[in-house]
């Protein structure tokens, strides 16, 4: 078993030793009881945090401001997504660097890597 974190060295841990030291965590990992599926990637941390914290229990749409990812998720084709990225970049809504990251993700991982429609 190997654990790797960004900016950290890899640590090798024997599976049996891990089970002895962390029995509850090992069981959860084996049973995948707390598994969460990730259906989208946001490169802009601030936009993701804004979106995650903007919800209200009574009105989930209160204060909702769709970002470039929200618009891309509504697209049917990669060509439409590229049009959205180009438009947002041209209008100054996203930086050229962020636009390039989005184009790369679209090319390498596909339209649905941004999330379901």
C-alpha positions in Angstrom: 0.0 0.0 0.0 1.4 3.4 -0.9 0.2 6.9 0.1 1.2 9.9 -2.0 0.3 13.5 -1.2 1.2 16.6 -3.3 4.6 17.8 -2.3 5.2 14.8 0.0 7.4 11.8 -0.3 5.8 8.4 -1.0 5.4 6.1 2.1 5.3 2.4 1.8 3.1 0.6 4.4 2.6 -3.1 4.8 -1.1 -4.0 4.5 -1.1 -6.2 7.6 0.8 -3.5 9.6 -1.7 -0.9 8.5 -4.6 -3.2 9.6 -3.0 -3.6 13.1 -2.3 0.1 13.6 -5.6 1.4 12.1 -8.2 -1.4 12.2 -11.3 0.8 11.7 -9.8 2.8 8.9 -8.6 -0.4 7.2 -12.1 -1.9 7.4 -13.7 1.2 6.0 -11.2 1.3 3.1 -11.8 -2.4 2.3 -15.6 -2.1 2.5 -15.6 1.2 0.7 -18.3 2.3 3.2 -17.4 5.9 3.0 -16.5 6.1 -0.7 -17.3 9.3 -2.6 -17.4 9.4 -6.3 -15.9 12.5 -7.9 -17.7 13.4 -11.1 -16.0 16.8 -11.9 -12.8 18.7 -11.5 -12.5 22.4 -10.8 -9.1 24.0 -11.2 -10.1 27.3 -9.8 -10.2 26.7 -6.0 -11.9 30.0 -5.3 -14.7 29.4 -7.7 -15.3 25.9 -6.3 -15.3 27.2 -2.7 -17.7 30.0 -3.7 -20.1 27.5 -5.4 -19.9 25.1 -2.4 -20.5 27.7 0.2 -23.2 29.7 -1.6 -26.1 27.2 -1.0 -28.9 27.9 1.4 -31.0 25.2 3.0 -34.2 27.0 2.2 -33.3 28.2 -1.3 -30.5 26.3 -2.9 -30.4 28.7 -5.9 -30.1 31.8 -3.7 -27.0 33.7 -4.7 -26.1 31.2 -7.4 -23.8 32.7 -10.0 -22.9 30.1 -12.7 -19.2 30.0 -13.5 -17.5 28.7 -16.7 -17.7 25.1 -15.4 -21.5 25.4 -14.9 -21.8 26.6 -18.5 -19.5 23.9 -19.9 -21.6 21.2 -18.1 -24.6 22.3 -20.0 -22.9 21.7 -23.4 -23.8 18.8 -25.7 -20.5 18.8 -27.6 -16.8 19.6 -27.1 -17.2 22.3 -29.8 -19.8 24.1 -27.7 -17.6 23.8 -24.6 -14.7 25.4 -26.6 -17.0 28.2 -27.7 -17.8 28.9 -24.0 -14.2 28.8 -23.0 -13.2 31.2 -25.8 -16.0 33.6 -25.1 -15.3 33.7 -21.3 -11.6 34.3 -22.0 -12.4 37.0 -24.6 -14.7 38.8 -22.1 -12.1 38.6 -19.4 -14.2 36.4 -17.2 -11.3 33.8 -17.0 -7.6 34.2 -17.4 -5.8 32.9 -20.5 -3.9 30.4 -18.2 -7.2 29.1 -16.8 -8.7 28.9 -20.3 -5.7 26.8 -21.4 -6.2 24.4 -18.4 -9.8 24.0 -19.3 -9.0 23.3 -23.0 -6.4 20.8 -22.0 -8.8 19.0 -19.6 -11.5 19.0 -22.4 -9.1 17.5 -24.9 -7.5 14.9 -22.5 -10.4 13.9 -20.3 -13.5 14.9 -22.3 -16.6 17.0 -21.8 -18.1 15.0 -18.9 -14.9 15.4 -16.8 -16.4 18.8 -15.9 -19.5 17.1 -14.5 -22.8 15.6 -15.5 -25.2 17.6 -17.7 
